[in-house]
Amino acid sequence: MKELLIFDFDGLLVDTEKVYFDGWLALFKKYQLPITAADIFGWRGQSWQQTASKLADLVGGQQRVQELRAEREVYIAQQITDGTFKTKPYAKETIALAREKGFQTALATSTMKKRASELLAHFDLLQAFDYQTFGDDVSAHKPDPAPYLLTLEKAQFAAEKALVMEDSLVGATAATRAEIDVVLIPDQSFDQVYSPEEKAGLQLYGEATSLKYVYDLLAKDQLK
């Protein structure tokens, strides 16, 4: 029986990935940098440190990366102010029902604490989790299992008692490497569909297009 539900953040609970994507794409076009939409899409699910390393090789070093990131931060802050960010369907409802049913809840994200906390507060989700693991908390990031292993350690649960909800292959791979079952919910903002080859080897509990799948399992007391 599952007792701990662990949620990813970007692209699963909050519709951030499309805003991040659009922000980077506009910036690269503005400065005529040789980075494509496919390149940006490939960064999904990775930490800022991971993407910054790849970006530095393309734009001429870490100093230029920091300049670009600062400009992008202004863009993202404006999107928060403008109300562009939205929660994903059934995000709040699923977490609330899980807690009502007696499950422990956790957040495990590659996003840095400052950014994630700002968005969690914006959506009244700061108190929604018994445990929180951010990108700052681990030295290795998804697809490394470190974020999920740390979350299990904090909650003092064995892997078989936990269930992870992820939107990306990177995150699902991290959960699998931590030996935790995972529900794969591809980000519908990108009409994402993963092939059988891409999903091979994942420790899948189920697949869905929204968190309604998990909500329904909880509502029917079928989450085992």
Order of alpha helices (4+ residues) and beta strands (2+ residues): beta-alpha-alpha-alpha-alpha-alpha-beta-alpha-beta-alpha-beta-alpha-beta-alpha-beta-alpha
